[in-house]
Amino acid sequence: MAQFLVEGRELVAEAARGLSALALRRDDAAAMEACFRALHTLKGSTGLFDLEAMGQLLHAAEDRLAALRDGQASTPGDIDALIEMVDQVDRWFDALERDGRLPADAGSIGQAAAHRIRDAGGAPVMAEEQPAQPSWRIPPDFDGLSGIAIRYVPRPDCYYFGDDPIAITAAIPQVTALRLSARVPWDSSEPYDPFTCNLVIEAVSAAGRAEVEAGFRLVADQVAFAELVPAAQAGSAGGGPARRTLRVDAARLDRLADLADDLVIAKGGLAELAAQAESLPGGHALGQALRLRQARLDRLAGDLHATVGRVRLVPLAPLFARFPRLVRDIARSLGKKAELVVEGGDVEVDKALVDALSDPLLHVLRNALDHGMEEASTRRRAGKAEAGSIRLAARVEGDQVVIEVADDGAGIDAATIRALAVKRGVLTQEDAARLDDVAAIDLIFAPGLSTAAAVTTLSGRGVGMDVVRSAAASLGGRVTVTSAAGRGTQVQFRLPVAMTLIQILVVACGEERYGLPLDAVVETARLAPGRVVPIRAGWAFQLRDQVLPLVGLGELVGTRRAALAESQRVVIAKVRGEPIAFAVDAFVDRLDIALRPMNGLLAHAPGMLGTTLLADGSVLMILDLAELVA
Amino acid sequence: MTVRLDGAVLRLEGSCHLEDAESLTALLQTSGVSLVDLSACQSLHGAVVQALLALGPRVEGIPASPFLRDLLLPALLVKRQAKPSNL
């Protein structure tokens, strides 16, 4: 059943994708086929799990789609009805996941939806046409091709009727393969009769079925057609041999990733060992050999780490696929009309990212619908299409993935945000007035600010955009917003594609060691005595033309309170754009480490970015300086 | 004349029609020529194609028509390879 839920969702998503493509272009044969295949496979699976209502609904949808495919006039409503049906199936999957069964009203909903689909087609669809099973064996030469397979066996006396089978075939559009053979084997004992047709013509056309059939209309009784399914797609539908993928339990994958991380760390110890061996009397050669081996192990471990990282990359498509329906549902509940355009579903990112992005993205989409999108009447007055449009797009930029949610709604009014921030006590009047519009709009990410004048049921759950920002930060990325009044809002996530090694500076405070992310560190310095001036509870010192605040790192993490040393070592780091100096006892090392997020009880420990395992097996805490000084 | 005997080569030229199938068959069966050149051929009637398939002469020359060049000629050549050598 768990497998069915996963695969069923994928099939629903595929059907929905096909339908959206069909809504744009009715004659998109590939989309039609994809959709058909998905529905058919899904219908087949429902039989295994006693999901009668779902099967009924899918059966009706398949009928309707078959009629559409076979060229029956389509009415504007039928694609909509099919989309609604697929949405319903998706909702049932929600229920199956949650309760393990379909809701009680599934039977009647199934029947009603089935009726709607039949009605949308005008005349009821009579005898259901099963997806054409070819009545002949499609030649193996045609494997991997897609389109319509044609088998044309001209009548033996066709030449007398003026038919030229080759000319007829040559006139078919977009023929991609041709195969000729004899209907009955040539018999060399009999005189060859050039005027009795003994040809079998097999061909593949990438054109639409209607076009191909039209080309053969005068010899229709001598031709058979079959839809070819490209092997790669057949695999996803029927588990054919072409597909070389494997579903693996995510926990095992995580374990593998952890082991690869540990290996990177364990091999770090070898370098030191090699150095020790070299310094032994007579140990030079041994040390050199060890160093060579270590270099090789280095490369292998690095490779393994990178490969495991790639294994964890999964496409965004399954995540994205759920949003169009959710957007339709939310829009409907708000009495608005909106459509979601999804792009970049093939972008691959770390699995953890996909899992963690679902809620933040949904929240941004909700906000766009709830606060960004105007009522239909307002939109009409503004000269916009009644239905709002939201674009969810992903692309890769270097080692980052950029995910954008852009709506064409009212945009964010900087003045309103300023006023609201003051009213909610987020800022003082003076601070608010000092902010430029970009910074003011950025306030939507500030805790305690809800931008809708009326808190609605949807967005007003006490979850603000501040949660979205901290989610992005915890994924090692950031989120920004831009907005043009009247033209819409764009929220942009920039996130790392894969878990990567981060560089840290290891510092000592007394006995304790801590890691500081190197990207925050601006420089390290030693302060001569007398340069430090006490200021209220803290210290400050002058560095070049700037006065920097100085805080004791040991004090911040709560281990001890120390006086400043004679020659005080400080780490100068940028914290929220401002340089701050942290007093430490020693600089120990610079390392590349695989960061492990804090989990369990420590998950919400403030000031901790995560941990890493050191070569000697000890655990090093990586500090989040911004949180520490907050 | 679209079927022309040129020394040891049978040349199919221009558009080859139904009636050419008969002369092609006769020439292949009686002249002892077993090489057919299609380079000047513009179209081939089904009966001519069938004669080439059935009698199995060697086929050479690249016709200009995309259908002949990209689809029909490869289909004829595949057929020849598939034929047992004693035919």
Contacts between the chains, C-beta under 8 A, distances in Angstrom:
chain1	res1	chain2	res2	distance
A	141	B	78	7.8
A	154	B	46	7.1
A	158	B	46	7.9
A	159	B	18	5.9
A	159	B	46	7.1
A	159	B	47	5.4
A	163	B	46	7.7
A	164	B	18	7.3
A	164	B	45	5.2
A	164	B	46	5.0
A	164	B	47	8.0
A	165	B	46	4.1
A	166	B	43	8.0
A	166	B	44	6.0
A	166	B	45	6.5
A	166	B	46	4.2
A	166	B	49	5.3
A	166	B	72	7.2
A	167	B	43	7.1
A	167	B	45	7.2
A	167	B	46	7.2
A	170	B	43	7.5
A	170	B	67	4.6
A	170	B	72	7.9
A	175	B	67	7.5
A	175	B	71	6.0
A	177	B	71	7.4
A	178	B	71	4.0
A	178	B	72	6.4
A	178	B	74	7.5
A	178	B	75	4.7
A	179	B	75	5.7
A	179	B	78	7.3
A	180	B	49	6.8
A	180	B	53	6.0
A	180	B	72	7.8
A	180	B	75	4.5
A	180	B	76	6.9
A	180	B	79	5.9
A	181	B	53	7.9
A	181	B	79	7.1
A	182	B	53	6.7
A	182	B	54	7.1
A	186	B	53	8.0
A	186	B	54	4.9
A	186	B	87	7.7
A	188	B	87	7.0
A	192	B	25	6.0
A	192	B	29	7.2
A	192	B	51	7.4
A	192	B	54	5.7
A	192	B	55	6.7
A	194	B	21	4.2
A	194	B	22	5.3
A	194	B	24	7.6
A	194	B	25	4.5
A	194	B	47	5.6
A	194	B	50	7.2
A	194	B	51	5.4
A	195	B	18	7.7
A	195	B	21	7.1
A	195	B	22	7.5
A	195	B	47	6.4
A	197	B	46	6.7
A	197	B	47	7.2
A	197	B	50	6.8
A	198	B	50	6.2
A	198	B	54	7.2
A	199	B	46	6.1
A	199	B	49	7.2
A	199	B	50	5.3
A	199	B	53	7.5
A	203	B	71	7.8
